[in-house]
Amino acid sequence: MPAKATAPSTLATAPTSDSGFAYRRDQFQQVVDDVLTMARELGASDAGVEVSEGTGLSVSVRKGELENVERNRDKSLGVSIYLGQRRGNASTSDFSLAALRQTVRAAYDIARFTAEDPMAGLPDAQDLATAQDVALDLDLFHPWAIDAAVAADIARRAEDAAFATSRRITNSEGAGISAQQSHFWAGNSRGFRGGYASSRHSVSVAPIAGRGRAMQRDAWYTSMRDAGELATPESVGRYAAERALSRLGGSRVKTGHVPVLFESTVAAGLLGAYVQATSGGALYRKATFLHESLGQTVLPAHVDIVEDPHVRKGKGSAPFDDEGVRTRARRVVDAGVVQGYFLSSYSARKLGMRTTGHAGGSQNLSLTSRLTRPGDDLDAMLRKLRRGLFVTELMGQGVNYVTGDYSRGAAGFWVEGGRIVHPVEEITIAGNLRDMLKGIVAVGSDAYTLGAKTIGSVLVDRMKLAGA
């Protein structure tokens, strides 16, 4: 471990800058070094520590009336102590010197009485992010200087726009504003040091259309790291209202096997299912239908999955993962063939492989088709569907990642001749994820980013529809 440069000191708690944070980066850097020194003095063979702070404002209104104002300010320090291949973890929200020493001692004592795990340990030094990697500016921090009154006004504008769309918008579950920001610093005994600040802001609204038993609800939102890039509250409100209105008059359809078009917002779930099925924990436990799929064809030859963790302002962007391992752009799937998994250091060792820098999950994934043309918008995708189900909402958690069996409640629209005929509700769609992934016929140009995943609408050739 590096030698301690200065004596430990208690962190100040007064706000230190216009960022709204109570702690400066240099204070976090000092406490990380102090904790690593404490771990070394106790006899730890290795150690890792992370200190973080988050702050934010959430405001909600309903039918024009203020419902909730919540301010959050959280801080935490977590430390992992290694005694050979025994590991102990402890955390605290108290940054006083006495509390830090107590937390390090707690992690040390846990490690003493924990069974050895031959795969436990910090990442290998050659995989850790360098100072140059850490210095990469991904433009992730854009604090939003907003107070509760202004936030409430923006939420009202979104809800008012929903009500103004049609008289058939009769109620609302409310509109909300969220402005969140955080920063952290991490380090370990193998020389890694790094951290950064980030932000995420959103506007959302959930209107209700119709009356009595015929009521339908839907919602929409906009979320960005930079509040200046959020969609206008009026456009969010109008689109949410239009979605709710389009669901009025829904009915069931006959049971059968039909092609299914997933709206881009729900198609992201298919991409998420793929990530879960090819992630380390599921792979080394052999609890996935895509076990030993590396180098195998699991998607059609026209489909690629690409990952780029260094997109500026990206919601999944990061110069390094939760362990301090550097991140890299890569092709996850090339022409339908699996090129790599999503592995942390631990899961990689369990599999006899090398970490891919995914402690903490995937980073800015995009699923695309080589057959997609610029004009393949939603209308074009409906024409490709011709006759079948267009899904806009999924319900329940009926996915078995061991077998790939898939069964979800769904709502959407029945399509005939490439045109929407009527809304559909109270149905279930079922299949197997292995078949669904291989059965992707087309991917739309209507790409939508949900969290760290970007995908257009996805047409699957055949699924079981359980209706009337």
N, C-alpha and C positions, 0 to 999 in steps of 0.2 A: 504494500500500500504506500501511496505517496506520503511524505512527512508533512505534518501539520505546520502551516506557515504562521498562523496566529492563534491566539488563545480563543476558545469558544466564547460567544457572547449572545445574550438574549436579544431576539429580534424586536425592533420597534414595531408598534402597532398603529401608529397614526398614518393616514393616507399620505403617500409620498410623491405623487405626481398626478397629472391630469388623466392618467390611465384609469383612475378609480381604484387601483390596487392599494392595499395597505403595506405591501412589502416590495422592496426593490429586488432586481435580479441579483445584484451583488450580495444582498443579505441571504438570499436563497443559496447562492454559491458557497457562502461561508458556512452555512449550517450543514450543507452536504459534506463539505470537507471535515467539519467538526465531528459529524456522526461517523464518518468512515474512520477517523482517528480513534474515536471511542471504541469502535468495533475491533480495530487492530490491537488496541491496548488490552482488550479482554482475551485476545488470542484467536480471533476469527481468522480462518485461512483465506476467506474471501467475503466480500460484502457488497451490497448494492443499496442505494437509498434514493428516494424521490420525495421532493417537497413541492406542494402545489397550493394554489389559492384560486378560488372562483367567486365571481360576484355577478349579480344580475337583477333584473326587474321583470316581473310578469304582471300584466294587467288584463282583466277580462270585463266585458260588459254584456248585458243581455237585454234586448228590447230597449236599448238606449240608456239603461241604468247601470251604473258602476256596480259590479258584483264582487270583484276581488282585486286587491293590490298586494303583491308579495315581493319583498326584497330578500335576496339570499346573499349571504357571504359565508363561504366555507373555506376551511384550510385543513391540510392534512400532511402528515409525514409518514411514510412507510419505509421500513428497513428490513432487508433480508440478510441473515447471517449464515454463513456456511462454515461448518466444522468438518473438513474433508467433504464427504458426500452426504452429510446430514444438514438439513436446512431448517431454519426457524424464521418466522415472520412476525412482526409486530407493528402497530401504528399508533399515532397519537394526533390530536388536534391542538395540543399544548406545546408551544415552541420554546418554553423556558428551558434553561440549561438542565435543571433537575429532571424535568419530564423527558428530555432527550436521552439523558443517561439511563433513566428507568426503562425507556422503550428499547434501547439497545440491549440492555441487560435481559429484558423479557424475551427478545428474539434469540439471544444467545442461549438462554436457559431452555427455550423450546427446542433449539437445534441439538442441545446436549442429550435430550431424551427422545429424539426422533430417530426412527430406524434409517439406516443408510439406504440411499437410492443411487445406484451406479450411474444413473443418467442425470442426476441433479448437478447443478453448477451454473456459473455465469457463462455467457456466450464466449466462444473462443476469441482471443484478442484480434485475430485477423478479420473477424466479421464485424467488429465494432465500428461505429461511425467515427471518422477522423474529425479533427478541428475544422477542416475544409468542408466536410459533409454537414457538420452542425451549423456552419455559417451560411448555408444555403438559405436565401430569403424567398420564402414561398408566399409572402404577402397574405398571411392568415389572420392578422390582427387589425380589426377596424372597430374600435369602441364606438358605441352609439350614445351620444350625449342626449338622453331623453328622460323626461320626468314623468310621473304618473299621470298628470293632467294631459300632457301631449299624447301619451300612449293611449289613454282612454278616448281621446278625440279621434285618433287614427282608427281604433277599433270600431267606434261608432260609424265612421265613414264607410267601413267595409260592410257593417251590418245594414246601414241605411241603403246602400247600393243594392244589397240583396233584396230588401223589402220593396224597393222601387222598381225592381225588374218585372214584377207581376203581382196582381192582386191575389193570386193563388199562393204566394208566399205568405203564410198565415202565422208563422211562429219562428222562433230561433232558439237554438241551443247556445247561442252566444258567439262573440268574436273575441279574439285575444291577441295580445302583443307580447312578445318575449324578446328581451335583449340580454344576452349572456356573454361573458368573457372570462378567460382564465389564463393563468400562466404557471409554468412549473420549471424546475431544474432537477436534473438527475445525475447520478454519478456512480461509479463502482470502483473496486480496488484494482481493476485491470486497466485503469487509465481513462475510461470514458467519462466525459463531462458534456452535458448538453441540455438544452431546454428552449422553449419559445412561448410566446403568447398567442392566443387564438380567440376568435369571437364567432358567434352564430346568433342570428336574429331572425324573427319570423312574424308574419301576420296571418291569422287564420279566421275562418268564419264557418258556421254550420247552420244553414237555414232549413226550415221545414216547409214543405209544400202540401196543400190540400187540407182536408178536415176529417175528423172522426177516424174511422178505420181505414180510410183511403190515404192517410197521411204518408208522406215519404220524406226522408231527410238525405242530405248529402253534405259534403264539406269540401273546402279547398284551402290551400295555403300557399305562401311563398316563403322561402327560407334561403338566406344568403349570409356569407361572412361579413359583407359590406352592406349596411342598411341602405345605402344609396343605390344599390342594385336590386332592391326588392320591387316586385310588381306593385302597382298602385293599389291602395286598399279598395278603390272602387272596382277595379278589374277583378280582384279576388272575390269581392262580394257578388258581382254579376255572374261570374262563371260558376260559383258555388250554387247560386240560385238556379241557373240554367240546368245544372246537373240534377238538382232536386226535382225541378219541374219535369224533366225528361223521364223520370221514373214513375210518374203518375199513370195509373191505369195498367199497372203490371199484371201479368197472368203467368200461369205455369204452362209448360209445353210437354209434349209426349216424351216418354222415356225412349232412348235410342242411342246409337253411336253417331256422333256428328263431329265435324271439324270445329275447333274452338279458336277464336281470336282473343288474345289477352291484351287489354288496353296497356299502354306503356307503363302506367302507374302500378299495375298489378304484375306485369311481366317482370318487373324488378325482383319479385319474389322467386321466380324461376332461377334467376341468376344467383340470388341468395341461397337457394337450395343447392345449387351446384357448388358454391363455396363451402357450405357446411359439409357436403359429402366428400370434399377433397381436402379437408382441413386435418391437421395433425392428430388431434385427439380421437376423432372418429376413425382415422386410418390405422393408428397403432393398436386401437382396441378392436379393429376389424368390425366396426359397427357402422358400416356404410356400404351401400350398393355399388359404390365406385372404388372399392378396395382394389389395390394393385392395378389401377387404371393408367398409370404413367406410360406414355407411349402408345396407348390404346385409343381407338376411335370411339368417342362417346357423343359426338354431335355431328350433324351433316357436314360434308366437305366444304360447304359454302359459308360456314359459321366460324368466326374467330372470337376469342376473348382476349382483350389487351388490358394491361394494368400500367398506370402511370402515377406514381406517388408524388410527382413533383409538379403537378398542375398548379399554377398560381391561383390562389383563392379557392382551391378545390376542397370540398368537404372531407375528402379522405386523404388529403395531402399530408405528408410528414417526411422529414429528412432521415428519420430513424424510427424504429419500432419501439414498443414498450420496454424492450430489454436494452435499447441502445444500439441495436444492429442497423447498419445502413440499409436504406431501401433503394430499390432499382426498378426502372421500367422493364417490362418483359411481356412476352406473349405467353399467356397462360394456356390458351388453346389455339392451335394453328391448323386451319383447314380441318377442324373437327377432331384433331388429335391432341391429347393432353400432353403439355410440355412441362408442367410443374405443379406442385402442390402448394398449400398454404401452411408453412411450418414455423414453429418457434424453435428455439434451441433445444428444449426438452423433447418435444415431439420428434424433431429431426434425429436426435440421438436414439430415441426408441425405435426409429425406422432404419437406423444405420445410414442416415443421409445428413445433409448439411442444411442449416437454417436458411429459410428464404426471406427472413426479415418480416415475419407476420405474427409476432407476439402482439396481440391487440386487434388482429383482423385484417381484412383486405383493404386495399388503398386505390380508389378511383378506377374501378373496373368498367369496361365498356364491352358489351356484346354486340357484334355487328355481323351482317351477312354480305358476302361478296356479290350477291345478286341484287342488293338494294340499289335503287336509283333515286335521284333527288326528288322525283315526283311521287314516290311511294308514301304519300301521307296517309292519314287515317281513312279517307274516302277510297283511296286506291286499295288499301288493305281490306276494306269491306268488300270491294269488288272481287278481290282474290278469294275471300272467304266464300262468296256466292250464297251459299245456304248453310246456316249453322248458328252457333252461339257466339255473341260478342260479350265478353266478361269485363265488367267494370268494378266489381267488388267481390272479394273473397272473405269468407267467414270460417272460424274454427281453426283448429290446429291439426287436421287429419293428415299428417305426413309422417310416414315411417321411413327414417333414413337408413335403416338396416336393410330393408327389402326394397325400398323405393316406392312402396304403395302410397298412393296419393288420393285423398277424398276430402273435398272442401265444399261447404255451402257457398253458393254463388248467386249473384244478381247481375243483370245486364240487359241485353236486347237480343231478340230473335231477328235474324237477317234472312231475307229472301231476295234472290236476284241481285245481290250485292248492295241492297238497301235495307236500312232498319225498318222493321215492320211494327214491332210493339215491344214495350219493356217486359222483362222476364224476372220473376222472383220465386222464392221458395223452391229452389232446385239444388241439386248436388252434382258436381262433376267429379269423375273418378278416372284413374289410370295408374300408370307406373312411371315414375320419373325417368327411368332409363329409356322407356319407349317415347315419353314426351319430349325428351331432349333430342333423341334421334329423329323424332317426327316433326321438328321445326321446318316448316315449308318456306316461310318468309319472315323477314324482320323489316318493320317500317322505318321510314326516314324521320318519323315523328319522335325523335329521341327525347327522352325525359330523364332527368337526373333525380333520383331518390336517394338521399344520403350520399353514399360513396359509389353508387351504381348507376350507370347510364345505359339505357336500352330503349328501343322503339317498341311499338306494338308487335306481338309475336303470334304467328299463326301456326298452330299445331294440327296435324292432319286428322287425328281421330282420338276422341275421348268418349267415355260413357257419360251420358246425361241422364240423371234420374229426375223425372218430373211427375206429371200427372199419371 
